[in-house]
Amino acid sequence: MATPGQWVEGARPRTLPAAVAPVLVGTGAAAAADGAHLGKALLALVVALALQIGVNYANDYSDGIRGTDEHRVGPFRLVGSGAARPAAVKAAALWSFAAAGVSGAALVAWSGHWWLFAVGALAIAAAWFYTGGRNPYGYRGLGEISVFVFFGLVAVAGTTYVQADELTWTSLVSAVAIGCLACALLLVNNIRDIGTDTESGKRTLAVTLGEQRSRMLYVLLMTAPFLIVAALAVTGRPWGALTLLCAPLAVVTALPVVRRATGRDLIPVLKRTGMTELAFAVLLTVGLAVG
């Protein structure tokens, strides 16, 4: 039976900045539109965190029962390691999705935008079918696209919308920047696993592109947000340039990828990529709110 510490590790804390960052930035964009609401922001954060934890447990379960995780060199896996029964991990995923659904329903009811129920249902379905079901789209190189949409565009713009009752240009541009960093987080994870994923038949984007092009794409995804925010600063949100303060962190984070680090040497890069996204989000949120 898995220990509480193993369950926490199985939730993959290193990936949680991908849930926190878009809510922060969406709230900052709402503040820029004079519409920020702390209660709604906190509820949106609960939804995002529950979804992220749910997809992590669902991924652990689905990859585990397929045998994909048997020789993985990445972070601890509950099913693949044999620490927890597949049924228990599946239940943890479903309970997480239920928490996201209940919190999301409360947020929709509070905001009065009932059509967002459909968006929430799509987000939960995307989380499950990433590696779940008969034809998981994560095994066909579509994982990064889903992350960009749901942990970038939808999460940032949706957080702004439920607070400010409008979609702003600032929110949409910021969503693209956060989506790029969320994609980088998934991509570096998949670069690390190219060898084992190829052997198990898991065709991630990294497997499809190959190692060299995947590393180039990672650097692009880590660079693009700073260029996007620089453009945002020039066009009316000058305080968004605060994000440049974390550019050195992004450079240090990307160096092992550029220097062709492999296997376990890429595990710290996953954590630092998440920290880069979180630092970028905090600085952008402050910049948008102050501006």
Backbone as CSV, one residue per row, in Angstrom:
resi,resn,N_x,N_y,N_z,CA_x,CA_y,CA_z,C_x,C_y,C_z
1,MET,0.848,-1.199,0.000,0.000,0.000,0.000,0.884,1.250,0.000
2,ALA,0.533,2.204,-0.852,1.332,3.423,-0.964,1.205,4.274,0.298
3,THR,2.293,4.903,0.670,2.303,5.797,1.825,1.736,7.164,1.417
4,PRO,1.330,7.993,2.388,0.865,9.339,2.050,1.897,10.127,1.240
5,GLY,3.168,9.959,1.593,4.212,10.648,0.850,4.275,10.210,-0.601
6,GLN,4.068,8.915,-0.850,4.074,8.411,-2.219,2.870,8.919,-3.010
7,TRP,1.722,9.042,-2.324,0.550,9.608,-3.003,0.804,11.067,-3.398
8,VAL,1.457,11.796,-2.512,1.801,13.189,-2.832,2.759,13.231,-4.013
9,GLU,3.772,12.363,-3.984,4.736,12.324,-5.091,4.054,11.903,-6.383
10,GLY,3.085,10.977,-6.276,2.346,10.531,-7.447,1.506,11.629,-8.069
11,ALA,1.143,12.644,-7.269,0.394,13.784,-7.804,1.281,14.711,-8.624
12,ARG,2.611,14.463,-8.601,3.610,15.195,-9.390,3.605,16.698,-9.092
13,PRO,4.016,17.066,-7.884,4.013,18.478,-7.492,4.779,19.393,-8.444
14,ARG,5.788,18.827,-9.133,6.579,19.670,-10.039,5.738,20.241,-11.178
15,THR,4.601,19.613,-11.483,3.759,20.081,-12.585,2.687,21.076,-12.134
16,LEU,2.510,21.250,-10.838,1.411,22.083,-10.343,1.534,23.571,-10.697
17,PRO,2.745,24.109,-10.912,2.796,25.491,-11.388,2.008,25.707,-12.681
18,ALA,1.845,24.653,-13.483,1.064,24.786,-14.712,-0.402,25.050,-14.422
19,ALA,-0.863,24.702,-13.217,-2.237,24.989,-12.816,-2.349,26.354,-12.148
20,VAL,-1.342,26.716,-11.360,-1.384,27.978,-10.623,-1.149,29.178,-11.550
21,ALA,-0.204,29.053,-12.471,0.212,30.179,-13.308,-0.931,30.803,-14.116
22,PRO,-1.740,30.016,-14.835,-2.788,30.651,-15.632,-3.852,31.365,-14.805
23,VAL,-4.136,30.858,-13.608,-5.123,31.520,-12.744,-4.575,32.863,-12.262
24,LEU,-3.294,32.887,-11.908,-2.671,34.143,-11.512,-2.756,35.176,-12.635
25,VAL,-2.337,34.765,-13.822,-2.290,35.706,-14.940,-3.697,36.130,-15.357
26,GLY,-4.633,35.177,-15.355,-6.014,35.531,-15.681,-6.575,36.543,-14.700
27,THR,-6.201,36.413,-13.434,-6.647,37.369,-12.415,-5.976,38.722,-12.616
28,GLY,-4.693,38.696,-12.997,-4.002,39.946,-13.296,-4.643,40.675,-14.463
29,ALA,-5.049,39.922,-15.495,-5.721,40.528,-16.646,-7.090,41.072,-16.248
30,ALA,-7.763,40.376,-15.319,-9.048,40.873,-14.819,-8.849,42.172,-14.043
31,ALA,-7.760,42.229,-13.261,-7.458,43.454,-12.522,-7.178,44.609,-13.470
32,ALA,-6.508,44.294,-14.577,-6.223,45.333,-15.573,-7.504,45.878,-16.183
33,ALA,-8.574,45.064,-16.145,-9.877,45.489,-16.658,-10.802,45.943,-15.527
34,ASP,-10.212,46.165,-14.328,-10.965,46.593,-13.141,-12.065,45.608,-12.768
35,GLY,-11.764,44.298,-12.926,-12.792,43.313,-12.639,-12.330,42.164,-11.767
36,ALA,-11.188,42.265,-11.107,-10.662,41.165,-10.306,-11.570,40.877,-9.117
37,HIS,-11.704,39.574,-8.804,-12.552,39.147,-7.693,-11.842,38.004,-6.989
38,LEU,-11.408,38.243,-5.751,-10.583,37.272,-5.043,-11.297,35.935,-4.864
39,GLY,-12.552,35.947,-4.487,-13.294,34.699,-4.265,-13.369,33.846,-5.520
40,LYS,-13.682,34.453,-6.636,-13.774,33.719,-7.892,-12.394,33.219,-8.336
41,ALA,-11.373,34.023,-8.064,-10.008,33.611,-8.417,-9.605,32.378,-7.626
42,LEU,-9.911,32.354,-6.333,-9.566,31.199,-5.501,-10.320,29.954,-5.945
43,LEU,-11.564,30.110,-6.334,-12.341,28.968,-6.804,-11.786,28.456,-8.135
44,ALA,-11.379,29.374,-8.998,-10.749,28.973,-10.261,-9.454,28.212,-10.002
45,LEU,-8.730,28.614,-8.958,-7.490,27.932,-8.602,-7.762,26.502,-8.143
46,VAL,-8.818,26.308,-7.378,-9.190,24.961,-6.940,-9.503,24.085,-8.155
47,VAL,-10.243,24.630,-9.117,-10.576,23.891,-10.336,-9.302,23.477,-11.071
48,ALA,-8.392,24.431,-11.257,-7.164,24.163,-12.015,-6.291,23.128,-11.322
49,LEU,-6.120,23.256,-10.014,-5.287,22.305,-9.272,-5.902,20.910,-9.283
50,ALA,-7.218,20.818,-9.097,-7.886,19.514,-9.116,-7.759,18.853,-10.484
51,LEU,-7.866,19.636,-11.537,-7.695,19.085,-12.890,-6.280,18.591,-13.110
52,GLN,-5.290,19.376,-12.673,-3.898,18.985,-12.867,-3.569,17.718,-12.097
53,ILE,-4.001,17.648,-10.857,-3.760,16.442,-10.064,-4.510,15.258,-10.660
54,GLY,-5.730,15.501,-11.126,-6.509,14.435,-11.747,-5.843,13.871,-12.980
55,VAL,-5.328,14.745,-13.845,-4.690,14.261,-15.066,-3.388,13.531,-14.734
56,ASN,-2.702,13.945,-13.660,-1.475,13.253,-13.263,-1.773,11.842,-12.775
57,TYR,-2.802,11.690,-11.948,-3.182,10.358,-11.482,-3.726,9.513,-12.643
58,ALA,-4.499,10.136,-13.516,-5.050,9.399,-14.664,-3.931,8.916,-15.580
59,ASN,-2.926,9.754,-15.777,-1.774,9.387,-16.588,-1.008,8.233,-15.944
60,ASP,-0.822,8.311,-14.630,-0.160,7.248,-13.875,-0.916,5.925,-14.048
61,TYR,-2.232,5.988,-13.894,-3.063,4.782,-14.030,-3.006,4.207,-15.438
62,SER,-3.272,5.043,-16.446,-3.357,4.555,-17.827,-2.019,4.038,-18.347
63,ASP,-0.940,4.794,-18.091,0.381,4.335,-18.515,0.793,3.085,-17.753
64,GLY,0.391,3.037,-16.469,0.756,1.892,-15.644,0.143,0.591,-16.116
65,ILE,-1.161,0.612,-16.447,-1.807,-0.631,-16.873,-1.387,-1.038,-18.277
66,ARG,-0.860,-0.076,-19.055,-0.361,-0.406,-20.391,1.085,-0.892,-20.347
67,GLY,1.757,-0.712,-19.221,3.154,-1.109,-19.108,4.126,-0.065,-19.599
68,THR,3.619,1.130,-19.932,4.487,2.183,-20.450,5.505,2.645,-19.431
69,ASP,5.143,2.567,-18.140,6.006,3.095,-17.079,7.004,2.077,-16.516
70,GLU,7.047,0.884,-17.075,7.883,-0.167,-16.486,9.359,0.189,-16.451
71,HIS,9.835,0.906,-17.475,11.272,1.227,-17.531,11.503,2.740,-17.564
72,ARG,10.541,3.507,-17.109,10.651,4.960,-17.139,11.692,5.453,-16.132
73,VAL,12.438,6.485,-16.530,13.487,7.022,-15.660,13.031,8.291,-14.950
74,GLY,11.803,8.685,-15.167,11.301,9.925,-14.597,10.862,9.789,-13.157
75,PRO,10.068,10.755,-12.683,9.601,10.751,-11.293,8.802,9.503,-10.939
76,PHE,8.625,9.287,-9.659,7.929,8.117,-9.113,6.542,7.938,-9.716
77,ARG,6.199,6.668,-10.012,4.864,6.328,-10.504,4.223,5.329,-9.551
78,LEU,2.984,5.561,-9.193,2.288,4.707,-8.237,2.010,3.319,-8.800
79,VAL,1.446,3.261,-10.005,1.092,1.972,-10.597,2.331,1.269,-11.134
80,GLY,3.163,1.995,-11.876,4.348,1.402,-12.476,5.303,0.821,-11.456
81,SER,5.382,1.440,-10.274,6.271,0.947,-9.224,5.653,-0.186,-8.419
82,GLY,4.337,-0.368,-8.562,3.645,-1.381,-7.780,3.268,-0.918,-6.385
83,ALA,3.474,0.377,-6.093,3.175,0.894,-4.752,1.680,0.978,-4.480
84,ALA,0.874,1.137,-5.523,-0.573,1.258,-5.346,-1.295,0.441,-6.403
85,ARG,-2.471,-0.050,-6.055,-3.274,-0.809,-7.007,-3.808,0.133,-8.076
86,PRO,-3.878,-0.328,-9.321,-4.418,0.519,-10.389,-5.794,1.086,-10.063
87,ALA,-6.662,0.263,-9.461,-8.009,0.725,-9.137,-7.983,1.909,-8.174
88,ALA,-7.035,1.893,-7.235,-6.941,2.976,-6.265,-6.482,4.268,-6.936
89,VAL,-5.540,4.154,-7.865,-5.043,5.342,-8.569,-6.122,5.889,-9.498
90,LYS,-6.860,4.987,-10.144,-7.974,5.414,-10.989,-9.014,6.156,-10.161
91,ALA,-9.312,5.639,-8.978,-10.275,6.292,-8.097,-9.791,7.676,-7.684
92,ALA,-8.481,7.813,-7.414,-7.924,9.120,-7.045,-8.091,10.119,-8.185
93,ALA,-7.886,9.631,-9.415,-8.074,10.497,-10.579,-9.525,10.942,-10.699
94,LEU,-10.450,9.993,-10.537,-11.869,10.313,-10.687,-12.350,11.250,-9.577
95,TRP,-11.862,11.046,-8.346,-12.218,11.954,-7.262,-11.678,13.358,-7.517
96,SER,-10.495,13.443,-8.088,-9.920,14.755,-8.427,-10.763,15.450,-9.492
97,PHE,-11.170,14.694,-10.498,-12.026,15.269,-11.541,-13.378,15.692,-10.968
98,ALA,-13.892,14.901,-10.012,-15.150,15.259,-9.368,-15.008,16.574,-8.602
99,ALA,-13.876,16.731,-7.911,-13.630,17.977,-7.180,-13.555,19.161,-8.144
100,ALA,-12.901,18.935,-9.284,-12.826,19.991,-10.294,-14.213,20.311,-10.838
101,GLY,-15.023,19.267,-11.053,-16.360,19.472,-11.583,-17.261,20.239,-10.635
102,VAL,-17.234,19.861,-9.345,-18.068,20.544,-8.354,-17.633,22.002,-8.190
103,SER,-16.321,22.212,-8.100,-15.801,23.580,-7.960,-16.112,24.405,-9.203
104,GLY,-15.971,23.774,-10.355,-16.267,24.472,-11.600,-17.735,24.836,-11.715
105,ALA,-18.617,23.916,-11.282,-20.051,24.200,-11.316,-20.395,25.375,-10.405
106,ALA,-19.753,25.410,-9.236,-19.984,26.523,-8.314,-19.512,27.845,-8.922
107,LEU,-18.370,27.790,-9.608,-17.835,29.003,-10.233,-18.734,29.475,-11.367
108,VAL,-19.237,28.529,-12.156,-20.142,28.882,-13.256,-21.423,29.506,-12.708
109,ALA,-21.975,28.883,-11.673,-23.207,29.415,-11.071,-22.984,30.820,-10.501
110,TRP,-21.828,31.017,-9.877,-21.498,32.312,-9.284,-21.350,33.389,-10.365
111,SER,-20.690,33.010,-11.471,-20.458,33.990,-12.535,-21.690,34.205,-13.411
112,GLY,-22.567,33.193,-13.469,-23.767,33.303,-14.291,-23.555,32.985,-15.758
113,HIS,-22.352,32.544,-16.127,-22.061,32.214,-17.526,-22.235,30.698,-17.718
114,TRP,-23.466,30.267,-17.907,-23.801,28.848,-17.880,-23.169,28.049,-19.008
115,TRP,-22.860,28.688,-20.114,-22.260,27.971,-21.246,-20.863,27.432,-20.897
116,LEU,-20.281,27.945,-19.814,-18.966,27.458,-19.407,-19.006,26.024,-18.888
117,PHE,-20.220,25.505,-18.600,-20.333,24.098,-18.237,-19.730,23.214,-19.333
118,ALA,-19.997,23.572,-20.590,-19.498,22.787,-21.724,-17.975,22.832,-21.775
119,VAL,-17.402,23.980,-21.481,-15.940,24.108,-21.478,-15.340,23.239,-20.383
120,GLY,-15.973,23.243,-19.222,-15.487,22.414,-18.118,-15.552,20.933,-18.431
121,ALA,-16.645,20.518,-19.080,-16.786,19.109,-19.457,-15.707,18.712,-20.455
122,LEU,-15.411,19.594,-21.403,-14.349,19.320,-22.381,-12.990,19.208,-21.700
123,ALA,-12.750,20.057,-20.702,-11.469,20.030,-19.989,-11.278,18.712,-19.250
124,ILE,-12.332,18.225,-18.605,-12.238,16.951,-17.884,-12.055,15.794,-18.864
125,ALA,-12.783,15.838,-19.973,-12.635,14.785,-20.985,-11.219,14.786,-21.553
126,ALA,-10.680,15.969,-21.810,-9.316,16.068,-22.338,-8.309,15.521,-21.344
127,ALA,-8.548,15.774,-20.051,-7.644,15.281,-19.010,-7.634,13.757,-18.973
128,TRP,-8.800,13.135,-19.096,-8.877,11.670,-19.019,-8.312,11.002,-20.276
129,PHE,-8.715,11.496,-21.437,-8.353,10.825,-22.686,-6.950,11.169,-23.181
130,TYR,-6.201,11.965,-22.390,-4.797,12.217,-22.733,-4.040,10.896,-22.822
131,THR,-4.191,10.049,-21.817,-3.594,8.711,-21.885,-4.636,7.620,-21.655
132,GLY,-5.892,7.998,-21.415,-6.940,7.021,-21.141,-7.729,6.644,-22.379
133,GLY,-8.550,5.606,-22.251,-9.357,5.164,-23.378,-8.581,4.299,-24.356
134,ARG,-9.264,3.889,-25.409,-8.636,2.993,-26.389,-7.631,3.702,-27.292
135,ASN,-7.886,4.963,-27.581,-7.003,5.712,-28.488,-6.588,7.035,-27.854
136,PRO,-5.738,7.000,-26.835,-5.332,8.237,-26.155,-4.595,9.187,-27.092
137,TYR,-5.022,10.446,-27.082,-4.411,11.389,-28.015,-2.985,11.752,-27.607
138,GLY,-2.651,11.532,-26.334,-1.278,11.783,-25.902,-0.289,10.830,-26.539
139,TYR,-0.778,9.684,-27.009,0.073,8.697,-27.686,0.199,8.997,-29.176
140,ARG,-0.439,10.084,-29.604,-0.385,10.459,-31.024,0.179,11.864,-31.216
141,GLY,0.956,12.317,-30.248,1.658,13.593,-30.386,0.805,14.830,-30.210
142,LEU,-0.378,14.697,-29.579,-1.287,15.841,-29.450,-1.334,16.409,-28.033
143,GLY,-0.501,15.888,-27.152,-0.523,16.333,-25.769,-0.215,17.807,-25.608
144,GLU,0.812,18.290,-26.297,1.201,19.691,-26.161,0.102,20.630,-26.659
145,ILE,-0.600,20.233,-27.714,-1.697,21.063,-28.215,-2.794,21.190,-27.166
146,SER,-3.126,20.073,-26.531,-4.149,20.088,-25.492,-3.726,20.958,-24.312
147,VAL,-2.475,20.834,-23.901,-1.965,21.639,-22.789,-2.020,23.122,-23.136
148,PHE,-1.639,23.473,-24.356,-1.670,24.872,-24.789,-3.096,25.418,-24.714
149,VAL,-4.050,24.607,-25.161,-5.451,25.058,-25.180,-6.014,25.177,-23.768
150,PHE,-5.881,24.100,-22.965,-6.576,24.070,-21.683,-5.804,24.705,-20.521
151,PHE,-4.464,24.621,-20.532,-3.690,25.237,-19.452,-3.068,26.556,-19.901
152,GLY,-3.446,26.990,-21.085,-3.024,28.285,-21.586,-4.244,29.129,-21.899
153,LEU,-4.807,28.933,-23.084,-5.914,29.768,-23.551,-7.139,29.703,-22.643
154,VAL,-7.632,28.493,-22.395,-8.866,28.339,-21.618,-8.678,28.795,-20.173
155,ALA,-7.586,28.374,-19.538,-7.387,28.682,-18.121,-7.198,30.176,-17.880
156,VAL,-6.376,30.823,-18.682,-6.138,32.258,-18.485,-7.371,33.068,-18.873
157,ALA,-7.857,32.854,-20.101,-9.009,33.630,-20.573,-10.251,33.337,-19.740
158,GLY,-10.423,32.066,-19.355,-11.582,31.707,-18.546,-11.548,32.360,-17.179
159,THR,-10.367,32.400,-16.557,-10.226,33.049,-15.251,-10.553,34.530,-15.341
160,THR,-10.105,35.169,-16.408,-10.432,36.585,-16.608,-11.932,36.769,-16.810
161,TYR,-12.506,35.901,-17.624,-13.905,36.055,-18.013,-14.864,35.917,-16.836
162,VAL,-14.622,34.927,-15.966,-15.545,34.728,-14.839,-15.445,35.859,-13.819
163,GLN,-14.357,36.611,-13.848,-14.209,37.727,-12.915,-14.642,39.057,-13.529
164,ALA,-14.173,39.331,-14.745,-14.421,40.639,-15.373,-15.618,40.644,-16.312
165,ASP,-16.195,39.450,-16.574,-17.348,39.328,-17.486,-17.029,39.775,-18.905
166,GLU,-15.760,39.697,-19.266,-15.361,40.020,-20.637,-14.016,39.374,-20.944
167,LEU,-13.781,39.154,-22.221,-12.487,38.670,-22.685,-11.714,39.863,-23.218
168,THR,-10.522,40.074,-22.707,-9.731,41.224,-23.131,-8.556,40.778,-23.997
169,TRP,-8.073,41.699,-24.791,-6.905,41.422,-25.629,-5.697,41.086,-24.754
170,THR,-5.549,41.780,-23.661,-4.446,41.516,-22.737,-4.495,40.080,-22.228
171,SER,-5.691,39.622,-21.865,-5.851,38.264,-21.358,-5.492,37.231,-22.422
172,LEU,-5.934,37.439,-23.647,-5.678,36.471,-24.716,-4.199,36.397,-25.068
173,VAL,-3.546,37.550,-25.138,-2.105,37.564,-25.445,-1.321,36.898,-24.314
174,SER,-1.694,37.202,-23.084,-1.029,36.590,-21.938,-1.257,35.083,-21.914
175,ALA,-2.441,34.655,-22.351,-2.763,33.225,-22.391,-1.839,32.475,-23.336
176,VAL,-1.484,33.101,-24.437,-0.558,32.474,-25.385,0.812,32.285,-24.735
177,ALA,1.263,33.303,-24.000,2.568,33.220,-23.331,2.579,32.092,-22.304
178,ILE,1.536,32.012,-21.484,1.463,30.966,-20.463,1.310,29.597,-21.106
179,GLY,0.559,29.529,-22.192,0.405,28.260,-22.907,1.726,27.724,-23.418
180,CYS,2.599,28.617,-23.888,3.920,28.193,-24.366,4.739,27.568,-23.241
181,LEU,4.704,28.180,-22.062,5.470,27.654,-20.932,4.896,26.332,-20.440
182,ALA,3.572,26.198,-20.459,2.942,24.930,-20.077,3.341,23.823,-21.045
183,CYS,3.413,24.155,-22.324,3.861,23.177,-23.328,5.308,22.776,-23.100
184,ALA,6.140,23.747,-22.739,7.556,23.450,-22.467,7.682,22.465,-21.315
185,LEU,6.816,22.597,-20.317,6.835,21.702,-19.168,6.560,20.259,-19.588
186,LEU,5.552,20.084,-20.433,5.242,18.732,-20.913,6.319,18.232,-21.869
187,LEU,6.814,19.110,-22.718,7.780,18.690,-23.731,9.073,18.184,-23.117
188,VAL,9.585,18.874,-22.096,10.849,18.422,-21.497,10.654,17.077,-20.810
189,ASN,9.472,16.851,-20.274,9.149,15.551,-19.696,9.196,14.461,-20.765
190,ASN,8.661,14.786,-21.938,8.626,13.808,-23.029,9.984,13.634,-23.717
191,ILE,10.807,14.686,-23.706,12.168,14.554,-24.246,12.941,13.542,-23.407
192,ARG,12.786,13.644,-22.089,13.452,12.701,-21.186,13.054,11.264,-21.485
193,ASP,11.798,11.060,-21.891,11.266,9.706,-22.058,11.252,9.222,-23.509
194,ILE,11.959,9.890,-24.406,11.923,9.499,-25.815,12.271,8.024,-26.001
195,GLY,13.323,7.567,-25.342,13.761,6.179,-25.511,12.725,5.175,-25.066
196,THR,12.216,5.326,-23.838,11.250,4.360,-23.315,9.899,4.477,-24.017
197,ASP,9.522,5.704,-24.399,8.247,5.870,-25.106,8.303,5.224,-26.491
198,THR,9.443,5.341,-27.148,9.599,4.714,-28.465,9.465,3.200,-28.349
199,GLU,10.093,2.632,-27.339,10.032,1.187,-27.147,8.618,0.703,-26.837
200,SER,7.859,1.506,-26.094,6.516,1.086,-25.688,5.440,1.465,-26.701
201,GLY,5.825,2.165,-27.774,4.865,2.543,-28.804,4.103,3.818,-28.510
202,LYS,4.575,4.611,-27.555,3.921,5.876,-27.216,4.507,6.972,-28.098
203,ARG,3.716,7.440,-29.061,4.201,8.414,-30.033,3.909,9.837,-29.566
204,THR,4.692,10.312,-28.609,4.544,11.694,-28.159,5.090,12.630,-29.235
205,LEU,4.877,13.928,-29.037,5.416,14.900,-29.989,6.931,14.794,-30.041
206,ALA,7.573,14.567,-28.894,9.034,14.455,-28.854,9.514,13.258,-29.654
207,VAL,8.793,12.140,-29.563,9.149,10.950,-30.343,8.980,11.241,-31.824
208,THR,7.896,11.920,-32.180,7.611,12.221,-33.585,8.642,13.174,-34.180
209,LEU,8.985,14.218,-33.441,9.935,15.212,-33.956,11.375,14.715,-33.924
210,GLY,11.672,13.863,-32.967,13.050,13.442,-32.768,13.714,14.322,-31.721
211,GLU,14.830,13.853,-31.191,15.450,14.534,-30.061,15.928,15.939,-30.395
212,GLN,16.631,16.109,-31.512,17.206,17.415,-31.820,16.138,18.481,-32.037
213,ARG,15.136,18.174,-32.850,14.088,19.155,-33.111,13.231,19.416,-31.871
214,SER,13.072,18.417,-31.026,12.316,18.618,-29.784,13.044,19.574,-28.859
215,ARG,14.355,19.439,-28.796,15.134,20.358,-27.959,15.062,21.787,-28.505
216,MET,15.090,21.930,-29.805,14.952,23.256,-30.411,13.579,23.852,-30.116
217,LEU,12.548,23.022,-30.175,11.197,23.492,-29.880,11.084,23.918,-28.415
218,TYR,11.720,23.176,-27.528,11.692,23.541,-26.101,12.286,24.938,-25.906
219,VAL,13.421,25.202,-26.527,14.055,26.522,-26.397,13.128,27.606,-26.951
220,LEU,12.462,27.311,-28.060,11.523,28.281,-28.644,10.365,28.561,-27.689
221,LEU,9.830,27.507,-27.076,8.707,27.670,-26.148,9.109,28.443,-24.897
222,MET,10.367,28.328,-24.492,10.851,29.064,-23.334,11.180,30.519,-23.677
223,THR,11.445,30.782,-24.941,11.806,32.137,-25.378,10.589,32.962,-25.765
224,ALA,9.634,32.339,-26.446,8.478,33.052,-26.993,7.719,33.886,-25.973
225,PRO,7.466,33.403,-24.749,6.701,34.219,-23.793,7.321,35.584,-23.509
226,PHE,8.644,35.643,-23.474,9.302,36.910,-23.199,9.153,37.873,-24.380
227,LEU,9.170,37.341,-25.581,8.949,38.168,-26.770,7.502,38.655,-26.822
228,ILE,6.578,37.770,-26.440,5.160,38.137,-26.451,4.880,39.253,-25.451
229,VAL,5.428,39.112,-24.254,5.190,40.127,-23.224,5.914,41.427,-23.563
230,ALA,7.055,41.332,-24.226,7.739,42.550,-24.668,6.852,43.313,-25.647
231,ALA,6.199,42.583,-26.550,5.267,43.215,-27.487,4.073,43.807,-26.744
232,LEU,3.607,43.109,-25.707,2.497,43.599,-24.894,2.892,44.893,-24.188
233,ALA,4.137,44.935,-23.701,4.618,46.123,-23.009,4.675,47.327,-23.939
234,VAL,5.100,47.092,-25.172,5.221,48.173,-26.149,3.856,48.716,-26.549
235,THR,2.852,47.836,-26.533,1.520,48.230,-27.017,0.558,48.651,-25.911
236,GLY,1.094,49.003,-24.727,0.204,49.590,-23.728,0.244,48.986,-22.349
237,ARG,1.003,47.912,-22.143,1.121,47.312,-20.819,2.597,47.278,-20.415
238,PRO,3.199,48.455,-20.207,4.651,48.515,-19.965,5.120,47.742,-18.748
239,TRP,4.263,47.630,-17.705,4.687,46.921,-16.501,4.807,45.421,-16.733
240,GLY,4.288,44.946,-17.859,4.459,43.536,-18.196,5.921,43.172,-18.393
241,ALA,6.748,44.198,-18.627,8.188,43.969,-18.802,8.848,43.470,-17.535
242,LEU,8.136,43.473,-16.420,8.679,42.900,-15.187,9.075,41.441,-15.371
243,THR,8.418,40.764,-16.286,8.713,39.344,-16.511,10.153,39.118,-16.959
244,LEU,10.775,40.151,-17.496,12.163,40.002,-17.935,13.095,39.714,-16.765
245,LEU,12.626,39.986,-15.552,13.443,39.696,-14.369,13.696,38.204,-14.195
246,CYS,12.795,37.368,-14.747,13.011,35.925,-14.600,13.626,35.307,-15.861
247,ALA,14.046,36.160,-16.806,14.703,35.644,-18.013,15.975,34.860,-17.684
248,PRO,16.799,35.319,-16.727,17.982,34.511,-16.382,17.624,33.115,-15.895
249,LEU,16.535,32.986,-15.151,16.091,31.670,-14.695,15.723,30.795,-15.884
250,ALA,15.073,31.385,-16.873,14.705,30.627,-18.067,15.944,30.138,-18.815
251,VAL,16.970,30.987,-18.880,18.212,30.623,-19.564,18.900,29.463,-18.842
252,VAL,19.028,29.585,-17.514,19.658,28.525,-16.723,18.874,27.219,-16.852
253,THR,17.556,27.323,-16.887,16.698,26.139,-16.999,16.903,25.434,-18.335
254,ALA,17.034,26.215,-19.404,17.138,25.638,-20.738,18.524,25.088,-21.070
255,LEU,19.547,25.516,-20.338,20.919,25.116,-20.678,21.124,23.594,-20.735
256,PRO,20.644,22.815,-19.759,20.844,21.361,-19.872,20.188,20.759,-21.112
257,VAL,19.069,21.326,-21.526,18.398,20.828,-22.731,19.250,21.143,-23.954
258,VAL,19.790,22.353,-24.000,20.658,22.751,-25.112,21.925,21.901,-25.133
259,ARG,22.428,21.564,-23.954,23.660,20.782,-23.850,23.412,19.275,-23.931
260,ARG,22.196,18.906,-24.318,21.834,17.521,-24.625,21.860,16.594,-23.403
261,ALA,21.474,17.129,-22.257,21.319,16.280,-21.074,20.231,15.247,-21.353
262,THR,20.363,14.068,-20.785,19.406,12.996,-21.030,18.996,12.333,-19.705
263,GLY,17.971,11.479,-19.793,17.561,10.648,-18.666,17.327,11.433,-17.387
264,ARG,17.902,10.925,-16.302,17.682,11.527,-14.987,18.221,12.950,-14.881
265,ASP,19.157,13.309,-15.745,19.694,14.666,-15.712,18.654,15.704,-16.122
266,LEU,17.555,15.234,-16.740,16.502,16.157,-17.156,15.402,16.292,-16.101
267,ILE,15.432,15.463,-15.068,14.402,15.547,-14.028,14.421,16.914,-13.335
268,PRO,15.587,17.456,-12.944,15.588,18.798,-12.337,15.096,19.882,-13.292
269,VAL,15.273,19.653,-14.601,14.818,20.637,-15.584,13.297,20.755,-15.556
270,LEU,12.624,19.634,-15.300,11.161,19.657,-15.199,10.741,20.595,-14.068
271,LYS,11.375,20.460,-12.915,11.046,21.321,-11.776,11.362,22.779,-12.085
272,ARG,12.525,23.040,-12.681,12.903,24.424,-12.949,12.035,25.053,-14.035
273,THR,11.561,24.241,-14.964,10.639,24.763,-15.979,9.343,25.215,-15.314
274,GLY,8.848,24.396,-14.381,7.659,24.783,-13.632,7.879,26.049,-12.825
275,MET,9.045,26.173,-12.205,9.355,27.362,-11.420,9.487,28.596,-12.315
276,THR,10.018,28.395,-13.526,10.114,29.510,-14.473,8.719,29.988,-14.855
277,GLU,7.830,29.039,-15.131,6.453,29.416,-15.475,5.789,30.164,-14.323
278,LEU,5.989,29.680,-13.101,5.370,30.316,-11.946,5.943,31.714,-11.708
279,ALA,7.261,31.846,-11.804,7.889,33.158,-11.616,7.423,34.137,-12.687
280,PHE,7.353,33.665,-13.927,6.873,34.490,-15.036,5.447,34.947,-14.753
281,ALA,4.609,34.018,-14.291,3.203,34.333,-14.028,3.056,35.351,-12.902
282,VAL,3.815,35.193,-11.821,3.744,36.126,-10.702,4.134,37.529,-11.156
283,LEU,5.233,37.627,-11.895,5.710,38.926,-12.352,4.728,39.559,-13.347
284,LEU,4.168,38.746,-14.239,3.203,39.286,-15.197,1.924,39.730,-14.501
285,THR,1.496,38.950,-13.518,0.298,39.310,-12.755,0.473,40.650,-12.054
286,VAL,1.624,40.831,-11.415,1.912,42.109,-10.751,1.943,43.237,-11.778
287,GLY,2.596,42.982,-12.902,2.696,43.999,-13.935,1.339,44.411,-14.477
288,LEU,0.453,43.446,-14.712,-0.873,43.759,-15.235,-1.719,44.498,-14.194
289,ALA,-1.627,44.043,-12.951,-2.425,44.671,-11.895,-1.964,46.117,-11.634
290,VAL,-0.657,46.325,-11.591,-0.124,47.672,-11.358,-0.442,48.578,-12.526
291,GLY,-0.269,48.029,-13.740,-0.512,48.847,-14.916,-1.965,49.274,-15.039
